[in-house]
Amino acid sequence: MGSCDFAVPYTRQSGNAPEFIVANTLDTQYSLYWIDTDSGQPYLDNVYATLNLNEMYSADFWTVGDRMMVTDSDDAAFLCLKKKTVRRGKRLGISNGLMFSLK
């Protein structure tokens, strides 16, 4: 398992985060996992999405402060994300071939 700065225990905030979207723009397949609040480790028993080239994941049920880990096919951490309260429609940008935005 790789590592990332957000893979530590954390406290969720109150309130819902805006719709969260991740799009894969690379040929490499990636998986999305929720990071557990108590252990700070990804919950590998439940993959939220496995994204191939040009596939997207979106959800509107997350809480502000929730964290996700993006892993490669070997479950090595590629990138970690923290859901924030931001203005709707704000694009968070592209990192290592993955696009993130909030609606």
Residue pairs with C-beta under 8 A, 6 or more apart in sequence:
1 42
1 71
1 75
1 76
1 77
2 71
2 76
2 77
2 78
3 77
4 69
4 77
4 79
4 80
5 80
6 35
6 67
6 69
6 80
6 81
6 82
7 35
7 40
7 41
7 42
7 67
7 69
7 77
7 80
8 40
9 37
9 38
9 39
9 40
10 35
10 37
10 40
10 65
10 67
11 37
11 65
12 37
12 63
12 64
12 65
12 66
13 63
13 64
13 65
14 63
14 64
15 63
15 64
15 85
16 60
16 61
16 62
16 63
16 64
17 62
17 63
17 64
17 65
17 66
17 83
17 84
17 85
17 102
18 60
18 85
18 86
18 88
18 102
18 103
19 58
19 59
19 60
19 102
19 103
20 58
20 59
20 60
20 62
20 83
20 100
20 102
21 56
21 57
21 58
21 99
21 100
21 101
21 102
21 103
22 32
22 49
22 51
22 56
22 57
22 58
22 70
22 81
22 98
22 99
22 100
23 51
23 54
23 55
23 56
23 57
23 98
23 99
23 100
24 30
24 51
24 52
24 53
24 54
24 55
24 56
24 97
24 98
25 53
25 54
25 94
25 97
25 98
25 99
26 53
26 96
26 97
26 98
27 53
28 72
28 73
28 97
29 50
29 51
29 52
29 72
29 73
30 50
30 51
30 70
30 71
30 72
30 78
30 98
31 47
31 49
31 50
31 51
31 70
31 71
31 72
31 73
31 75
32 47
32 48
32 49
32 50
32 51
32 57
32 68
32 69
32 70
33 42
33 43
33 44
33 46
33 47
33 48
33 68
33 69
33 71
34 42
34 43
34 46
34 48
34 66
34 67
34 68
35 41
35 42
35 43
35 66
35 67
35 68
35 69
35 80
36 42
36 43
42 69
42 71
42 75
42 77
44 75
48 57
48 59
48 68
49 55
49 57
51 57
58 103
60 103
62 83
63 83
64 83
64 84
64 85
65 82
65 83
65 84
66 82
66 83
67 80
67 81
67 82
67 83
68 80
68 81
68 83
69 77
69 79
69 80
69 81
70 77
70 78
70 79
70 80
70 81
70 98
71 77
71 78
72 78
78 96
78 98
79 95
79 96
79 98
81 100
84 102
86 92
86 102
88 102
88 103
89 102
89 103
90 101
90 102
91 99
91 100
91 101
92 100
92 101
92 102
93 99
93 100
94 100
